[in-house]
Amino acid sequence: MIKITYVEHNGREHTVGVPQGGTLMEGARDNGIPGIEADCGGACSCATCHAYIDSAWIEKLPAKQPMEADMLDFAYEPDATRSRLTCQVRVTEALNGLVLHMPERQA
Amino acid sequence: MAGIVIIGAGQAGASVAAKARVLGFSGQVTIIGDEPVAPYQRPPLSKGYLIGETNFERLLLRSPSFWSENGIDLKLGAPASAIDRFAKTVRCCDETVRYDQLVLATGSSPRRLPAQVGGQLGGVYTFRTVADANAMTAEFSPGRKLLIVGGGYIGLEAAALGAKLGLDVTLIEMAPRILQRVAAPATSDFFRALHAEHGVTILENIGLGRLIGEGRVSRALLSDGTELEVDFVIVGIGIAPRTQLASEAGLVIDNGVATDAFGRTSDPSIWAAGECASFRHGGSRIRLESVGHAIDHGELVARNIAGAAVRYKAQPWFWSDQYNAKLQIAGLNVGHDRFVVREGEGPSQSVWYYRGPQLLALDAMNDSRSYMVGKRIIETGQTILPEFVSDTSKDVKSLLSLATTITETFAA
């Protein structure tokens, strides 16, 4: 299990274990953490699993695919460097300890 | 207090239950589902799941412990058999479950081929549940001959999976073109070309005569007299809302279980949500077959059970994945009188549907930016001049600032 900390917009923190190979979105869903909706279930089709990756971890993430970047551009208050669609980020050993912040709302 | 009872453990039923808890409902919540598994996502079944790209656990809508932690009682593998509106009970196997508020979230069932044309033969499948997908997994081995009946999205997605695994795939569509019921010729053309590129044979204007075989299907006779050898068949000829329980209970049925703007049926203690429910939209009574609708409509019903009295405003969106192509649809193109195409870079384009000056919907193929822009324009009740849409010298994002309400368009 990889340790991930999800911070709700109101500041409440949830530190949970997410299986390797799962996605950041699935970690939130499977632990009942509010703030990530993921209506399409992880198909990169709806942009309702947007979150901000803590600046310290940005560099460790694989780059965005063009489709993710295109969808993010229209998310609610995206940040050019910190925003990701959490369904597109697979959890690996390198992300152990990662912190991410939920937006005020999804698109 | 007997609480809320939900018949149907799909996306809509799960949404009602989860939202009721988010809203602070403290009474009993029970979901009755006829499949033996907890609520899961159906769309991936005809995409990655069938060919093993994802496993069932990852399709679950919630973690297995979510339901008990939230005091939601799941009665699974237990089809509801009758509703007694006067006693306010549901018959479920050998049990009688009492309700204060009942929600019908029974979804749809796939239309099947009649037995007279071979629909009962072995090796003939429809696609709806995880059990359906599991039953046909073993059929998907390279070189086998797959016939798909019906050129809608489910048939096209199944064709893409077949081609990806090296099957010999033929798809027949009775109408003059694939996707005729749901999309413009430009969208049909895009997908026809995509499938041709991957070696799928698409035959349009060709219906099924009948399937032939002894016990199991081995040949198909087509409407033009040709005969094909087949190893198995997938039938994707549409779905029908599951209204039997509602109809037997004497509820009004009109293209599905009829609901008002609040999601209530003709019985004030019974609601309906998702695919099984029909509601008024733009002058007609429609049903929507989509995940987005199942979630939104389910949540609306939960809010209205709590007394919110909010009216439903459908904001439909859909998607389909075939090979590496992604289709995203926003809005409903029903009743459109014209469409314009915006060409993208590479194998991408979007098709924008209008009725008069009003943008109704768009299909975006490998073009998420157009999808997001069009969706926003539609959802805010605005429109955009078709000549701006087709002008690719304009960045698609700039269309957002060019969008107007209809009155502004006429004033200009």
Interface residues (C-beta under 8 A of the other chain):
Chain A: G22 E26 R29 D30 N31 G32 D39 C40 G41 G42 A43 C44 S45 C46 A47 M67 D70 M71 D73 F74
Chain B: Q41 P43 P44 K47 R58 L59 L61 R62 S63 F66 E69 V291 G292 I295 W317 W319 D321 K326 Q328 S368 R369 M372 V373 R376 K397
